[in-house]
Amino acid sequence: MNKLFTAHRGGAAILALAAALFVGCAKSDSPTSPLTAPNNAADYSLFDPEAGFISVGVFTGSAGAYTYHTGVVGGGLWLGGPDVTINLATPATPANAEFHYVYFPVDASTWGPGATAQVTISETNMPATRVVDSIRVATNGVFQPTLFNVSSVTLQTGYNDVSFLKFYHSEGPPPPPPGKGCTPGYWKQSQHFDSWKPTGLSPSGLIGGVFSSSALYTLSGKKMSNYTLVDGLAFKGGPGSLGAAQILLRAAIAADLNARYSSLGYPWTAAQVVSATNSALSSANRVTMLTLAAQLDELNNLNCPLN
């Protein structure tokens, strides 16, 4: 599957070109690396040209090798990865970006009605000076909220879904040590309410005063925007988009407090936390919300120096 193409056209043209390349390479190429479980055959006769795929693109970055690892949970038979390397002879820019296929669902009979897979694409083996600035994901022609400060992304994909992952990089000195962050469990305790004062927020303030998109969800007959911030820190989560919204807001409220407490040096600004959270809530997409919640939860666990 060693097929690369230049991505300097509009979104629709890229999708059309990708589809054409997929059809062209489906039965003639051989895998660039061994197949991983649950794959047990490299029989390209299993390919369905109408099935979907996931493709990774290097949109900015210096010349060199870019390696991506594919991990899969669930779904049916697939081909691709587990590790794919894109070698750039010249620096990448949005005008000459290169894509590479990393995942193909195959043999519809192994998927079953409504089956999906969680596919995680991670950039690995990066030089110390390379930083992933952001990742943009377009699934079936629709862009998801931009991801910052991460080097991997997890998609929930079906047999016919088509996704493009655009990785943006910068080069420079190794990033400084990460800042600090405190968890929802810290911020919701009444003995720690004094720590709220430097943030300008109050435990009794309303969630909607910070995250406007929380008004899109109703919990126990009450709009989530009308719950207090300390209430939100105790949200339990659950199934569906409502459960994901609770999980995201619990992490986002703590992240916003961390970002507003300037001496913590939290990696995100409060504006970034609010913008990303509102966008994810507005998407009503469970995977999008849980992906952001996981990012914020990781930062909220950087080690809390507050008493």
C-alpha positions in Angstrom: 0.0 0.0 0.0 2.9 2.3 -0.6 0.7 5.0 -2.3 1.3 8.7 -1.7 -0.5 11.6 -3.2 -0.2 15.4 -3.1 -3.0 17.1 -1.2 -3.2 20.6 -2.6 -6.8 20.4 -4.0 -10.1 21.1 -2.3 -11.7 18.6 0.1 -14.0 17.0 -2.5 -11.2 16.6 -4.9 -9.0 15.0 -2.3 -11.8 12.5 -1.5 -12.3 11.7 -5.2 -8.6 11.3 -5.7 -8.3 9.1 -2.7 -11.1 6.9 -3.8 -9.5 6.5 -7.2 -6.1 5.6 -5.7 -7.8 3.1 -3.4 -9.5 1.4 -6.3 -6.2 1.4 -8.2 -4.1 -0.2 -5.5 -6.6 -2.5 -3.9 -5.7 -5.7 -5.7 -2.1 -5.1 -6.9 -0.1 -3.8 -3.9 1.3 -5.8 -1.1 1.3 -4.7 2.6 4.3 -2.6 3.7 4.3 -4.3 7.1 2.9 -7.5 8.7 -0.8 -7.6 9.5 -1.8 -7.5 13.1 -4.6 -9.2 15.1 -7.4 -9.7 14.3 -6.1 -10.0 10.8 -5.2 -13.6 9.9 -4.8 -13.3 6.1 -3.2 -11.0 3.6 -5.6 -12.0 0.8 -6.3 -8.8 -1.2 -9.2 -10.5 -2.8 -11.0 -9.5 0.4 -10.8 -5.8 -0.6 -14.1 -4.0 -1.4 -13.3 -0.8 -3.4 -16.5 0.7 -1.9 -15.4 0.2 1.7 -13.8 3.0 3.7 -10.3 3.7 4.8 -8.1 5.9 7.1 -5.3 7.9 5.6 -2.6 9.9 7.5 -1.0 13.1 6.0 2.0 15.1 7.0 1.0 18.7 6.5 3.9 20.5 8.0 7.3 19.3 9.1 10.9 19.0 8.1 12.3 16.4 5.8 12.8 13.0 7.3 10.9 9.9 8.4 7.4 10.1 10.0 6.2 6.8 11.5 2.6 6.1 12.5 1.4 3.2 14.5 -2.2 1.8 14.1 -4.0 0.1 17.0 -7.4 -1.4 16.6 -10.1 -2.6 19.0 -13.3 -4.2 17.7 -14.7 -4.1 14.2 -14.2 -6.8 11.6 -11.3 -7.9 9.4 -8.9 -5.1 8.3 -5.6 -4.6 6.5 -3.0 -2.0 7.1 -0.3 -1.0 9.6 0.6 -1.7 12.3 3.5 0.7 11.5 3.7 2.9 8.4 6.6 5.3 7.7 6.3 8.3 5.4 9.7 9.5 4.2 9.9 13.1 3.1 12.7 14.2 0.9 11.7 17.9 1.3 9.8 19.7 4.1 6.1 19.2 4.1 3.7 22.1 3.7 -0.1 22.2 3.1 0.6 22.7 -0.6 2.7 19.5 -1.0 1.4 17.4 1.9 1.6 13.6 1.4 -1.0 11.0 2.6 -0.5 7.3 3.3 -3.2 4.7 3.9 -2.9 3.1 7.4 -6.2 1.2 7.7 -8.7 -0.6 5.4 -11.8 -2.4 6.5 -12.2 -5.5 4.4 -14.7 -8.3 3.9 -18.1 -6.9 4.9 -19.3 -10.3 6.1 -16.9 -10.0 9.1 -18.3 -6.7 10.3 -22.0 -7.3 10.8 -24.7 -4.7 11.0 -23.6 -1.5 12.6 -20.2 -2.8 13.7 -17.5 -0.2 14.4 -13.9 -0.3 15.4 -11.9 2.1 17.6 -8.7 2.9 15.6 -5.9 4.8 17.3 -3.2 6.4 15.1 -0.1 7.5 17.0 3.0 9.2 15.7 6.0 7.4 17.1 9.8 7.5 17.1 9.9 11.3 16.8 13.2 13.2 17.1 13.5 15.2 20.4 13.1 18.4 18.4 9.9 17.5 16.6 6.6 18.6 18.1 3.1 17.7 16.9 1.4 21.1 17.0 -2.0 19.9 16.1 -4.1 17.2 14.4 -7.1 17.8 12.2 -9.5 14.9 11.4 -12.0 14.9 8.6 -14.5 11.9 8.5 -16.8 11.6 5.6 -16.0 15.1 4.5 -16.7 16.7 8.0 -13.9 18.2 10.0 -13.8 17.5 13.8 -12.5 20.0 16.4 -8.8 20.5 16.1 -6.7 18.5 18.6 -3.8 20.2 20.3 -0.9 19.0 22.4 -1.3 15.3 21.5 0.5 12.9 19.1 -2.3 10.4 18.6 -6.0 10.3 17.8 -8.7 7.7 18.3 -11.5 7.3 15.7 -14.7 5.2 15.9 -15.0 4.0 12.3 -17.4 1.8 10.4 -17.0 -0.3 7.3 -17.7 2.5 4.9 -16.3 5.5 6.8 -13.5 7.5 5.1 -11.2 9.6 7.4 -8.2 11.8 6.7 -5.8 12.7 9.5 -3.7 15.8 9.0 -0.6 16.1 11.3 1.0 19.5 11.7 4.6 19.7 13.1 7.2 22.3 14.2 10.9 21.9 14.9 12.7 23.5 17.7 14.3 22.8 21.1 12.8 20.0 23.2 9.5 21.2 24.8 9.9 22.4 28.4 8.8 20.2 31.2 5.0 20.1 31.4 3.1 22.4 33.8 1.0 21.3 36.7 -2.7 20.4 37.0 -5.2 19.4 39.6 -8.0 16.9 39.2 -11.8 17.3 39.5 -11.5 15.4 42.8 -9.2 18.2 44.2 -11.3 21.2 43.0 -14.7 19.8 44.2 -13.6 19.4 47.9 -14.9 22.2 50.1 -11.6 22.5 52.0 -10.0 23.5 48.7 -12.5 26.2 47.7 -10.0 28.9 48.7 -7.9 27.7 45.7 -10.8 28.9 43.5 -10.2 32.6 44.4 -7.2 33.2 42.1 -9.2 31.7 39.2 -12.0 34.3 39.3 -14.5 31.5 39.4 -16.8 30.4 42.2 -18.0 26.9 43.1 -21.6 28.3 43.0 -21.1 29.8 39.5 -23.1 28.2 36.7 -21.6 25.9 34.1 -23.3 27.8 31.4 -21.4 30.9 32.4 -18.2 29.2 31.2 -19.3 26.6 28.7 -22.2 27.9 26.7 -22.8 24.7 24.7 -23.6 22.9 27.9 -27.2 24.3 27.4 -27.6 21.7 24.6 -27.9 18.9 27.2 -30.5 18.1 29.9 -29.7 16.0 32.9 -32.5 14.9 35.3 -34.9 17.4 33.8 -32.5 20.4 34.2 -30.2 21.9 31.5 -26.6 21.2 32.3 -25.8 24.8 31.9 -27.9 25.5 35.1 -25.9 23.2 37.3 -23.1 24.8 39.4 -19.5 24.3 38.5 -19.0 22.2 41.7 -21.9 20.1 40.6 -20.2 19.5 37.3 -17.1 18.3 39.0 -19.1 15.4 40.4 -20.9 14.4 37.2 -20.9 10.6 36.8 -21.0 10.1 33.1 -22.9 7.3 31.3 -23.9 6.0 27.9 -24.6 8.1 24.8 -23.9 11.7 24.1 -25.4 12.8 27.4 -23.0 10.6 29.4 -20.1 11.8 27.3 -21.1 15.4 27.9 -20.9 14.8 31.7 -17.5 13.2 31.4 -16.2 16.0 29.3 -17.6 18.8 31.5 -16.2 17.2 34.6 -12.7 17.2 33.1 -13.2 20.6 31.4 -14.2 22.4 34.5 -11.1 21.2 36.3 -9.0 22.1 33.2 -10.4 25.6 33.1 -9.7 26.1 36.8 -6.1 24.9 36.3 -5.6 27.2 33.3 -7.0 30.2 35.2 -4.6 29.5 38.1 -1.6 31.1 36.4 1.1 29.9 38.7 0.3 26.2 37.8 1.6 26.7 34.3 -1.1 24.5 32.8 -0.3 23.6 29.2 -3.6 25.0 27.8 -5.0 28.5 28.2 -8.5 28.9 29.6 -9.6 30.2 26.1 -8.3 26.9 24.5 -10.1 24.8 27.1 -13.4 26.7 26.6 -13.3 26.7 22.8 -12.4 23.1 22.5 -15.0 22.0 25.0 -17.8 24.1 23.4 -16.9 22.7 20.0 -16.9 19.1 21.2 -20.2 19.5 23.0 -21.8 21.1 19.9 -20.7 18.1 17.8 -22.9 15.7 19.9 -20.4 13.1 18.9 -19.6 10.7 21.8 -16.1 9.8 20.5 -15.2 13.5 19.9 -16.2 14.4 23.5 -14.5 11.4 25.1 -11.3 12.0 23.1 -11.1 15.6 24.4 -12.1 14.5 27.9 -9.2 12.0 27.9 -6.8 14.7 26.8 -7.9 17.1 29.5 -7.9 14.3 32.1 -4.2 13.5 31.3 -3.3 17.2 31.8 -5.3 17.4 35.0 -3.2 14.7 36.4 0.2 16.4 35.8 0.7 16.6 39.6 -1.1 19.1 41.8 1.1 21.3 44.0 -1.8 23.0 45.7 -2.6 22.2 49.3 
